[in-house]
Amino acid sequence: MELIDEFTDMTWSIPLRSKGQAYDELRRWEKQRELETGEVVGIYRTDNGELKSNRMREWLATKGTQQEFTAPYTSAHNGVAERRHRTIFALARTMRAACNAPFYLWDYFVETAAHIAQRRPTTYQNKKTPYEAWYGRKPDLSYLREIGCAAFVLIPNKSNPKIYDRSLECKLIGYSNDSKAYICYHTKSRKVITSYHVQFVESFQTHPRPLLPHKMAGDSGIPPPVDDLQPPAVQQPSDDDHTLRQPCSGNPSETNRT
């Protein structure tokens, strides 16, 4: 279930095990947003699906919140949500394919796609991010890593003997919404691990680096091209160099005179 704030273009993605959870998840989401901003939702615009129910109507009536519905089989009436849904799903499909992950991890990739969409500049907000429009500050992007890269999750000492490996090699699949932690997938055990203590090896870090610990003067630190590493070509001797010369013994012979 995607939720979009029309004013800031902020997007949230909430995984549902069944459509019957939509009402309870919406109430939980609204409570969190009210605590964040101190504002209340004025209007909900939904389709004619799971959120069109009697208990939904009774709940909104107690709050004074209005609910609008789109015309049946007319997605253009809710064009913003439909386009955002396609964008989120396209990004989620790309990340799942890059990770070569099983389909049951789909919800994680959808949440990660929404997490990234919140932090991407949009023309709707004059090149500002929805996150900045919602919270009033620019987002911190220093923690973002390449989805699908190798992630080595630290194993706690209390559950790991000293002779065993100190970390598990996993794949990064997302970011936790409840804490400053990463969500990683361990392919061997097929388990999802949430941890803050993770070391990453991204694709651009796989190239060899110089062995010298310090850069030399004028050295850019970039390895030379492959062509520069080839041995110099051996110069072939000329025809004159093939002339045999006899070693000189005694006095050299005088030059013939005419």
Backbone as a ProteinNet text record, in pm:
[ID]
protein_1_A
[PRIMARY]
MELIDEFTDMTWSIPLRSKGQAYDELRRWEKQRELETGEVVGIYRTDNGELKSNRMREWLATKGTQQEFTAPYTSAHNGVAERRHRTIFALARTMRAACNAPFYLWDYFVETAAHIAQRRPTTYQNKKTPYEAWYGRKPDLSYLREIGCAAFVLIPNKSNPKIYDRSLECKLIGYSNDSKAYICYHTKSRKVITSYHVQFVESFQTHPRPLLPHKMAGDSGIPPPVDDLQPPAVQQPSDDDHTLRQPCSGNPSETNRT
[TERTIARY]
84.6	0	88.4	69.6	144.4	59	122.9	58	140.7	73.2	142.2	79.8	165.4	120.2	123	8.4	-1.4	77.5	92.1	160.1	311.2	370.4	515.9	566	476	511.3	583.7	570.7	631.7	557.4	633.5	576.6	614.7	518.3	541.7	488.8	559.6	515.6	498.8	380.9	349.6	313.5	392.7	360	237.8	152.5	31.6	31.4	5.4	-10.1	-144.6	-242	-373.9	-439	-536.4	-603.4	-679.7	-715.5	-787.1	-704	-572	-485.7	-477.7	-532.4	-516.1	-570.6	-687.4	-749.1	-663.3	-619.7	-539.3	-403.9	-342.1	-213.2	-226.7	-337.1	-359.2	-373.8	-445.1	-460.5	-326.4	-245.6	-113.8	-25.1	-30.3	49.2	7.3	-123.5	-170.6	-128.3	-132.4	-91.3	55.3	140.6	282.6	304.3	231.6	249.7	199.2	92.6	43.9	144.1	212.7	315.4	435.7	466.5	580.3	554.7	435.9	409.1	313.9	232.8	131.6	10.9	6.9	-103.6	-191.5	-314.7	-407.6	-438.3	-473.2	-507.9	-644.3	-655.2	-782.6	-866	-801.7	-875	-795	-864.4	-808	-870.8	-787.9	-838.7	-796.6	-893.1	-866.2	-946	-913	-993.3	-1111.4	-1180.9	-1298.4	-1263.4	-1148.1	-1101.6	-1124	-1019.8	-1032.2	-1058.4	-1027.6	-1050.1	-1189.4	-1271.5	-1410.5	-1496.1	-1512.6	-1583.7	-1658.2	-1745.9	-1824.8	-1737.8	-1645.3	-1563.3	-1465.7	-1425.1	-1342.9	-1423.6	-1544.2	-1631	-1663.5	-1689.8	-1719.8	-1598	-1479.9	-1358.1	-1330.1	-1343.4	-1317.2	-1422.2	-1543.6	-1648.6	-1617.4	-1557.1	-1520.6	-1407.1	-1328.1	-1215.6	-1245.2	-1357.4	-1389.5	-1306.7	-1257.9	-1175.8	-1262.9	-1239.7	-1318	-1250	-1329.6	-1277	-1336.4	-1247.9	-1289	-1256.2	-1336.4	-1316.1	-1298.7	-1215.4	-1201	-1313.3	-1341.2	-1443.5	-1396.1	-1487.2	-1445.7	-1377.5	-1268.2	-1191.4	-1141.5	-1114	-1063	-940.6	-826.6	-703.5	-655.2	-699.1	-654.2	-701.3	-809.3	-857.9	-763.7	-675.3	-575.5	-437.5	-409.1	-291	-159.7	-151.8	-27.6	7.6	-90.2	-64.4	-32.6	-99.2	-73.5	67.4	112.2	248	352.2	326.8	422.2	430.1	316.5	314.2	400.4	390.3	471.3	619.3	652.5	792.5	852.5	778	826	845.8	752.3	762.1	873.5	894.7	1003.4	1138.2	1155.4	1280.6	1298.7	1190.4	1198.7	1235.1	1178.5	1212.7	1359.6	1410.5	1551	1643.2	1613.6	1698.4	1690.6	1572.7	1562	1640.6	1634.7	1710.7	1860.5	1903.3	2046.2	2096.3	2011.9	2049.7	2030.8	1960.2	1924.5	1856.8	1766.2	1701.1	1571.1	1527.2	1399.9	1281.6	1168.8	1052.6	989.6	1012.5	948.8	1010.9	1118.7	1177.9	1124.4	1020.1	968.2	932.1	870.2	827.8	946.3	1060.5	1178.7	1223.8	1220.1	1264.6	1165.9	1037.2	938.5	959.2	982.5	1008.4	1138.3	1239.4	1364.6	1345.1	1265.8	1238.3	1167.3	1072.8	1005.1	1100.9	1191.5	1292	1380.4	1419	1502.2	1421.9	1295.7	1211.8	1192	1188.9	1175.5	1295	1408.1	1533.8	1585	1500.6	1536.5	1468.8	1543	1481	1370.4	1266.8	1154.6	1126.2	1076.9	1038.4	916.2	835.6	716.7	754.4	870.3	917.1	1033	1040.6	1145.8	1285.3	1306.9	1436.1	1468.2	1374.4	1394.4	1343.3	1389.9	1345.2	1215.6	1130.2	1011.1	1047	1158.6	1203.1	1224	1290.8	1316.7	1187.2	1094	966.3	884.2	898	819.7	881.7	1012.4	1079.4	1142.9	1157.6	1216.7	1368.1	1432.3	1579.1	1620.7	1741.9	1791.2	1824.7	1801.5	1829.2	1978.6	2018.7	2155.3	2166.3	2253.8	2269	2398.2	2471.9	2603.3	2593.6	2480.6	2467.2	2421.9	2379.5	2329	2441.1	2411	2505.8	2439.6	2520.7	2470.9	2389.1	2262.8	2176.9	2227.6	2244.7	2295.6	2444	2513.9	2657.7	2685	2809.5	2848.8	2847.9	2780.9	2769	2814.5	2917.9	2972.7	2921.1	2829.5	2761.6	2840.8	2872.8	2950.3	2869.9	2933.6	2871.5	2906.5	2808.8	2841	2934.2	3024.8	3123.7	3059.5	2949.7	2889.4	2832.5	2805.7	2750.2	2844	2971.3	3064.9	3198.5	3237.4	3369.4	3481.7	3596.6	3706.3	3761.8	3750.2	3809.9	3721.4	3598.1	3507.7	3521.4	3454.8	3457.3	3391.9	3440.6	3389.9	3269.3	3237.3	3125.8	3060.9	2941.1	2867.1	2860.7	2890.2	2880.4	2735.1	2677.6	2537.5	2526.5	2403.5	2375	2285.9	2317.1	2234.5	2106.4	1991.1	1862.6	1778	1822.2	1740	1788.6	1703.5	1734.5	1618.2	1653	1550.2	1478	1345.7	1266.8	1253.8	1291	1274.2	1404.2	1518.5	1647	1750.3	1867.3	1976.4	2052.1	1991.5	2048.4	2022.1	2097.7	2085.1	2012.9	1942.8	1875.1	1953.1	2002.3	2087.5	2027.4	2057.1	2006.6	2123.3	2118.1	2220.9	2175.2	2241.6	2194.8	2204.4	2306.2	2324.4	2213.4	2179.9	2074.7	1937.2	1932.9	1806.7	1736.5	1815.5	1761.5	1787.9	1697.7	1712.9	1768.7	1876.6	1946	1943.2	1906.1	1909.2	2022.3	2115.8	2233.5	2289.6	2351	2421.5	2568	2624	2766.8	2787	2801.6	2813.9	2926.7	3008.8	3110.6	3071.4	3084.8	3038.3	3154.6	3136.6	3227.9	3140.2	3141.1	3059.2	3135.5	3064.7	3124.1	3241.8	3238.1	3347.5	3469.6	3459.5	3572.5	3644.7	3603.4	3660.5	3787.2	3821	3941	4064	4177.9	4298.8	4348.1	4404	4457.9	4609.7	4680.8	4827.1	4872.3	4986.9	5038.2	5109.1	5156.8	5226.7	5129	5166.1	5071.3	5053.2	5149.9	5140.5	5160.9	5098.8	5114.2	5249.5	5314.3	5438	5407.2	5507.7	5486.3	5443.7	5335	5283.9	5206.8	5191.7	5118.2	4972	4886.2	4742.2	4679.2	4753.2	4696.1	4615.9	4605.9	4529.3	4624.2	4601.7	4691.3	4700.8	4816.2	4830.5	4747.9	4717.6	4642.1	4718	4643.9	4705.8	4815.4	4793.9	4893.9	5027.3	5024.2	5147.5	5223.2	5156.7	5221.4	5290.1	5275.2	5337.6	5488.3	5570.5	5715.9	5749.6	5856.6	5892	5924.7	5889.1	5915.3	6064.8	6111.7	6253	6279.8	6376.7	6407.8	6480.4	6431.1	6493.2	6620.2	6727	6851.2	6836.9	6909.7	6908.3	7003.7	6999.9	7088.8	7235.6	7266.7	7405.7	7457.9	7366	7410.1	7444.6	7401.9	7430.6	7571.3	7643.9	7778	7873.5	7942.9	8035.5	8164.7	8214.9	8338.8	8441.1	8558.7	8665.5	8736.4	8772.8	8845.9	8983	9024.5	9151.2	9263.8	9374.6	9492.1	9612.3	9691.3	9806.5	9763.2	9841.1	9807.9	9698.5	9611.2	9504.5	9560.6	9501	9549	9522.5	9616.8	9600.2	9489.2	9439.7	9332.7	9391.2	9328.4	9376.2	9371.7	9479.4	9486.3	9487	9434.6	9434.7	9531.6
-118.4	0	123.8	211.1	334.9	452.1	537.3	657.3	777.7	878.1	994.3	1120.6	1209.7	1340.8	1434.9	1488.5	1567.9	1698.2	1754.2	1883.5	1869.8	1769	1753.8	1646.9	1567	1456.2	1344.4	1340.8	1236.3	1104.9	994.7	863.1	765.2	685.4	575.1	446.6	339.1	208.7	115.6	58.4	-27.3	-166.3	-267.9	-403.2	-458.2	-527.6	-587.4	-736.7	-816.5	-960.6	-991.2	-906.6	-921.7	-783.8	-769.6	-640.3	-600.4	-697.9	-665.6	-588.6	-585.7	-510.3	-362	-321.2	-183.7	-81.9	-109.7	-14.4	4.5	-104.7	-93.6	-28	-61.1	-1.7	147	187.2	328.2	407.9	354.5	423.7	435.8	330.3	336.3	440	441.7	538.4	682.3	706.5	842.8	889.5	800.1	837.1	879.4	807.4	843.1	976.9	1002.9	1129.5	1247.2	1229.3	1336.4	1369.2	1267.7	1291.9	1364.1	1337.1	1401	1547.9	1579.3	1713.3	1795.2	1729.7	1802.1	1839.7	1792.7	1820.8	1697.1	1719.2	1609.3	1600.9	1482.3	1461.6	1521.2	1598.3	1660.7	1576.7	1519.9	1445.2	1320.8	1209.7	1087.1	1065.8	1043	1006.5	863.5	774.4	631.5	576.3	452.9	384.9	317.2	235.1	168	29.5	18.4	-109.9	-131.5	-179.1	-225.1	-112.3	12.1	123.5	185	126.7	170.3	75.2	108.3	20	104.6	40.5	111.3	158.9	76.3	118.4	228.6	232	342.1	471.6	465.8	583.3	631.1	539.4	579.2	641.7	585.9	641.5	782.3	803.7	936.6	1037.7	991.6	1082.4	1136.4	1055.1	1102.1	1202.6	1204.4	1295.1	1417.1	1412	1521.6	1518.1	1400.4	1385.1	1339.7	1397.3	1365.6	1255.3	1171.3	1065.4	1079.6	1087.8	1096.2	965.4	928.8	804.4	835.3	756.4	767.1	691.1	726.5	655	513.4	417.7	278.9	264.1	188.4	158.4	285.1	388.4	514.2	554.9	497.7	524.9	668	734.7	872	967.6	934.6	1021.3	1020.5	923.4	917.1	899.5	988.1	974.5	980.8	1066.2	1078.9	947.8	886.4	759.7	648.8	647.3	542.5	554	676.1	693.4	658.7	698.9	667.6	516.2	451.6	306.1	238.9	283.9	225.9	253.8	374.4	409.5	323.7	309.3	229.9	84.7	29.1	-111.4	-133.5	-38.5	-53.5	-53.3	34.7	39.6	-86.6	-134.4	-256.5	-376.7	-386.9	-498.6	-494.9	-374.4	-361.2	-404.5	-363.6	-399.4	-548.4	-606.7	-750.6	-829.9	-786.3	-854.8	-837.6	-718.7	-695.8	-783.8	-810	-895.6	-1043.4	-1073.7	-1213.2	-1276.1	-1200.6	-1241.5	-1314.8	-1400.3	-1471.8	-1375.6	-1417.7	-1330.2	-1300.7	-1386.3	-1360.8	-1241.5	-1187	-1065	-939.2	-951.9	-840.4	-720	-742	-630.5	-545.2	-607.8	-531.8	-437.1	-482.7	-398.8	-285.5	-309.8	-203.3	-95	-135.3	-37.6	39.4	-29.3	37.9	137.2	101.2	192.7	318.4	303.2	420.4	503.6	437	506.2	593.7	541.6	618	730.5	703.4	805.4	926	903.9	1015.7	1110	1060	1135.4	1175.7	1166.3	1208.6	1340.6	1436.3	1564.7	1543.9	1624.2	1616.4	1754.8	1757.3	1884.7	1944	1859.3	1907.4	1998.7	1973	2052.3	2144.4	2180.9	2271.6	2218.2	2091.4	2023.9	1991.4	2010.6	1968.1	1824.6	1759.6	1623.7	1626.7	1526.2	1517.9	1513.6	1451.5	1445.7	1586.5	1671.9	1809.1	1887.7	1865.8	1936.1	1891.6	1766.1	1713.4	1750.2	1728.4	1748.5	1886.9	1959.7	2092.5	2093.8	1983.7	1975.2	1877.3	1896.4	1808.9	1671.1	1567.4	1431.5	1402	1321	1271	1148.4	1154.9	1045.1	967.7	997.3	935.3	785.2	738.8	598.2	510.9	572.3	494.9	414.5	291.7	203.4	141.2	78.4	15.4	-109	-108.1	-221.9	-343.2	-454.3	-575.7	-596.7	-498.9	-514.9	-613	-659.9	-752.4	-680.6	-738.6	-679.9	-782.9	-749.4	-840.2	-798.2	-879.7	-849.2	-908.9	-825.6	-870.4	-969.2	-1078.7	-1176.7	-1141.1	-1126.7	-1092.2	-1194.7	-1145.9	-1234.2	-1339.5	-1303	-1394.5	-1519.2	-1512.4	-1628.5	-1682.9	-1642.7	-1683.9	-1722.9	-1850.8	-1890.5	-1819.3	-1807.1	-1729.4	-1788.1	-1918.7	-1981.5	-1970	-1922.3	-1912.4	-1776.6	-1761.3	-1634.3	-1525.4	-1403.9	-1291.8	-1223.5	-1261	-1195.6	-1292.9	-1256.1	-1331.8	-1250.3	-1313.1	-1243.4	-1247.5	-1129.1	-1117.1	-1021.3	-987.4	-886.3	-779.6	-654.4	-544.9	-536.7	-536.7	-528.1	-410.5	-338.6	-225.3	-160.8	-69.8	8.4	-2.2	-9.9	-23.8	109	103	222.8	250	152	165.7	199.4	184.4	209.8	243	287.6	317.2	187.6	104.2	-26.6	-61.9	-160.6	-209.5	-344.4	-371.3	-499.2	-579.4	-696.4	-778.4	-917.9	-978.3	-1113.7	-1210.4	-1313.9	-1417.7	-1530.2	-1544	-1637.2	-1783.5	-1818	-1958.4	-2006	-1924.8	-1964.2	-1912.8	-1825.2	-1766.9	-1688.1	-1618.8	-1538.9	-1390.5	-1308.9	-1163.5	-1115.6	-1038.7	-992.5	-840	-783.9	-639.5	-606	-523.9	-495.3	-359	-294.9	-168.4	-191.8	-301.1	-330.6	-409.1	-335.5	-395.8	-325.2	-404.5	-352.3	-389.1	-291.9	-310.9	-313.6	-390.7	-390.2	-364.2	-239.4	-201.1	-225.4	-219.5	-258.6	-171.6	-41.8	45.9	28	-54	-78.3	-209.5	-278	-408.6	-399.2	-282.1	-268.1	-265.5	-317.4	-317.8	-177.5	-159.3	-30.4	-38.8	77.3	75.4	12.2	-58.7	-125.5	-28.1	86	180.8	246.4	259.3	318.7	467.2	535.7	679.4	709.9	814.2	856	925.2	898.3	966.2	1102.4	1186.9	1321.4	1312.9	1379	1377.9	1254	1161.1	1037.9	1059.5	1030.4	1050.8	938.3	826.2	711.9	620.5	653	570.8	478.8	348.9	257.9	295.4	275.7	311.4	220.3	264.3	177.1	49.9	-46.5	-174.9	-160.3	-70.2	-52.9	-7	72.5	123.8	17.3	-93.9	-198.2	-302	-290.8	-387.5	-362.8	-468	-448.3	-375	-297.3	-221.8	-315.5	-272.1	-355.4	-362.2	-480.8	-500.6	-450.3	-361.7	-305.4	-408.2	-433.7	-530.1	-471.8	-551.8	-499.1	-471.6	-368.4	-333.2	-422.8	-408.4	-489.3	-460.4	-333.2	-296.7	-364.9	-388.1	-449.8	-596.5	-658.8	-799.9	-822.2	-712.3	-726.1	-778.2	-889.2	-949	-870.3	-847.1	-774.6	-867.3	-872.4	-954.9	-882.5	-953	-887.4	-841.1	-727.8	-667.8	-727.3	-763.2	-813.5	-732.2	-683.9	-601.3	-465.2	-406.2	-274.4	-284.5	-191.7	-193.8	-168.8	-231.6	-215.6	-74.7	-27.4	106.6	108.5	223.7	240.1	235.6	162.6	154	290.6	322.2	449.5	426.3	515.9	508.2	608.7
0	0	0	-102	-110.9	-61	17.3	68.3	23.8	-34.5	-90.1	-33.7	18.5	62.2	-57.9	-94	-215.8	-206.7	-88.9	-74.9	-86.8	-23.1	-21.9	-118.9	-176	-264.2	-189	-57.1	24.5	3.7	-4.1	-31.5	77.8	119.5	212.7	149.3	171.7	124.1	243.2	258	371.5	318.9	350.7	304.3	377.4	304.6	360.5	330.1	433	410.6	345.7	373.1	312.1	304.9	217.9	203	328.8	410.2	533.7	633.6	615.8	707.1	672.9	560.6	514.2	614.4	670.4	763.5	888.2	950.8	1072.6	1044.4	931.2	897.8	867.9	807.6	779.9	908.9	1004.6	1133	1205.5	1199	1262.3	1192.7	1060.1	984.6	1017.6	1023.2	1049.6	1188.4	1287	1422.4	1425.7	1353.8	1348.9	1280.2	1173.6	1102.2	1185.2	1259.9	1346.2	1455.7	1509.5	1610.5	1551.8	1425.9	1360.6	1330.3	1282.5	1230.8	1316.6	1398.8	1473.6	1389.8	1265.2	1174.6	1160.8	1114.3	1091.8	942.5	899.3	759	731.1	622.8	588.3	494.1	391	288.8	251.4	239.4	182.5	45.5	-53.4	-186.2	-213.5	-226.8	-242.5	-359.4	-395	-495.6	-425.8	-498.1	-442.3	-390.6	-327.5	-280.4	-133.1	-65.1	72.8	171.4	135.1	226.9	212.9	132.3	122	205.2	333.2	425.6	527.9	602.3	702.9	819	866.9	980.1	940.2	815.7	767.7	767.7	720.5	716.2	857.1	950.5	1088.2	1156	1131.5	1192.1	1141.3	1010.8	954.9	1001.1	1025.4	1071.7	1210.3	1296.5	1431.2	1427.6	1319.6	1307.9	1221.7	1152.2	1061.5	934	897.6	778	662.2	546	427.3	347.2	283.2	196.8	58	-42.7	-181.5	-251.8	-350	-423.7	-571.8	-635.5	-780.1	-847.9	-971.2	-1046.8	-1075.7	-1074.3	-1100.4	-1236.1	-1237.2	-1358.4	-1429.5	-1350.3	-1406.6	-1327.4	-1362.1	-1287.7	-1307	-1415.6	-1440.1	-1331.4	-1261.2	-1153.5	-1033.4	-1026.9	-920.3	-984.6	-1081.9	-1164.7	-1088.4	-986.5	-909.7	-842.5	-778.7	-710.3	-809.4	-924.8	-1023.7	-1080.4	-1111	-1163.8	-1057.9	-934	-828.3	-805.1	-816.2	-800	-907	-1030.6	-1137.5	-1115	-1069.1	-1045.1	-934	-825	-712	-752.9	-826	-864.9	-966.7	-1056.2	-1153.4	-1083.5	-986.1	-911.8	-827.3	-767.3	-686.5	-772.4	-892	-980.8	-1019.5	-1046.6	-1085.8	-972.3	-850.3	-736.9	-706.7	-717.8	-692.4	-795.6	-921.5	-1025.9	-1003.3	-959.7	-935	-821.1	-723.8	-610.3	-640	-749.3	-778.7	-657.2	-598.5	-474.3	-503.2	-412.9	-431.2	-422.5	-475.8	-485.1	-348.6	-250.5	-121.6	-48.5	-102.1	-45.7	-113.3	-192	-270.5	-184.2	-69.2	16.3	60.1	84.9	125.9	14.7	-108.3	-219.2	-246.5	-226.2	-243.3	-137.1	-13	92.5	65.9	15	-16.8	-130.4	-230.2	-340.7	-292.1	-200.8	-144	-59.9	11.8	92.6	3.9	-111.7	-204.3	-269.1	-304.3	-367.3	-275.7	-146.4	-52.7	-57.5	-102.2	-97.3	-234.9	-335.5	-471.7	-503.9	-561.6	-597.8	-701.5	-690.3	-783.6	-840.5	-962.8	-1024	-955.1	-893	-823.3	-707.6	-645	-531.9	-570.8	-699.8	-747.4	-712	-750.3	-733.4	-587	-496.5	-358.6	-343.3	-239.9	-214.3	-132.9	-147.7	-62.6	85.6	118.8	258.8	313.1	236.3	281.3	293.7	200.6	207.5	328.6	368.1	480.4	615.3	630.2	758.6	773.6	663.5	672	677.3	644.7	641.6	532.9	483.4	378.1	435.1	358.2	409.4	411.8	506.6	514.1	424.7	325.7	229.8	250.3	355.9	374.6	403	451.8	488.4	371	261.8	149.4	85	49.7	-15.5	-139	-220.2	-341.8	-307	-345.5	-317.4	-396.3	-325.8	-387.6	-369.6	-309.5	-290.4	-176.7	-170.2	-64.4	69.8	167.3	300.8	403.7	478	578.4	715.8	768.9	894.9	1010.5	1107.9	1223.1	1307.2	1346.8	1435	1579.4	1668.7	1808.5	1872	1957.1	2020.2	2110.1	2174.5	2271.1	2205	2074.6	2005.4	1899.1	1906.7	1803.9	1865.2	1860.2	1911.2	1836.8	1902	1846.2	1717.5	1700	1582.6	1459.7	1474.7	1361.6	1293.6	1179.1	1107.6	1191.2	1172.8	1250.5	1185.7	1062.8	994	896.3	853.2	753.2	625.1	513.1	384.8	337.5	323.2	283.7	165.2	131.1	29.8	91.3	62.2	113.1	32.3	102.9	34.1	81.1	185.5	227.6	355.2	406.9	525.8	624.3	750.9	853.7	874.4	887	915.1	1064.3	1145.9	1290	1362.4	1296	1360.9	1254.2	1297.5	1204.9	1175.8	1097	1067.9	922.4	875.5	738.8	739.6	631.5	614.3	511	550.8	465.6	451.6	339.4	310.6	304.3	390.2	391.9	301.4	187.3	85.5	128.9	206.9	245	338.4	437.6	531.9	490.9	386.7	338.2	448.2	529.5	638.8	614.6	667	660.9	794.4	790.4	910	912.6	1025.8	1046.1	1141.9	1099	1180.3	1144.6	1243	1220.7	1187.4	1238.5	1221.8	1092.6	983.6	851.6	776.1	707.8	618.2	474.9	384.1	247.4	148.4	44.3	-70.6	-193.4	-237.7	-351.5	-481.1	-592.7	-721.2	-758.6	-726.8	-764.9	-675.2	-570.3	-482.7	-515	-619.3	-648.7	-732.6	-784.4	-866.1	-776	-823.5	-740.8	-713.7	-595.9	-556	-546.9	-553.6	-543.1	-413.1	-419.3	-300.3	-207.7	-259.7	-174.7	-79.6	48	144.1	124	61.6	42.2	-105	-150.1	-287.8	-304.8	-416.5	-447.9	-507.3	-508.4	-560.1	-705.9	-737.4	-873.3	-910.2	-816.5	-843.6	-812.3	-906.8	-885.7	-808.5	-787.6	-716.9	-804.9	-935.3	-1028.2	-1101.8	-1102.8	-1173.9	-1320.3	-1383.7	-1524.4	-1611.8	-1734.4	-1825.1	-1855.4	-1906.9	-1936.5	-2040.5	-2137.7	-2242.2	-2186	-2077.3	-2019.6	-1942.5	-1910.7	-1833.3	-1920.9	-2056.5	-2144.9	-2151.3	-2164.6	-2176.1	-2303.8	-2303.4	-2423.5	-2538.5	-2658.8	-2776.6	-2803.6	-2843.2	-2875.1	-3015.3	-3028.6	-3158.5	-3243.6	-3364.3	-3454.3	-3513.9	-3522.7	-3580	-3727.8	-3775.5	-3917.1	-3994.4	-4126.4	-4211.6	-4185	-4153	-4126.2	-4001.6	-3905.4	-3779.6	-3797.3	-3908.5	-3930.8	-3989.3	-4028.1	-4085.4	-3980.1	-4012.1	-3917.1	-3913.9	-3798.9	-3781.9	-3717.4	-3781.2	-3728.6	-3617.3	-3513.6	-3405.4	-3453.8	-3403.6	-3442.6	-3359.8	-3424.4	-3353.7	-3399.8	-3308.3	-3342.2	-3389.3	-3486.7	-3536.1	-3638.9	-3633.9	-3734	-3872.1	-3971	-4107.8	-4155.2	-4241.6	-4292.5	-4396.1	-4411.5	-4509.6	-4648.3	-4740	-4877.1	-4942.6	-5008.1	-5075.8	-5225.8	-5297.9	-5442.7	-5499.3
[MASK]
++++++++++++++++++++++++++++++++++++++++++++++++++++++++++++++++++++++++++++++++++++++++++++++++++++++++++++++++++++++++++++++++++++++++++++++++++++++++++++++++++++++++++++++++++++++++++++++++++++++++++++++++++++++++++++++++++++++++++++++++++++++++++++++++++

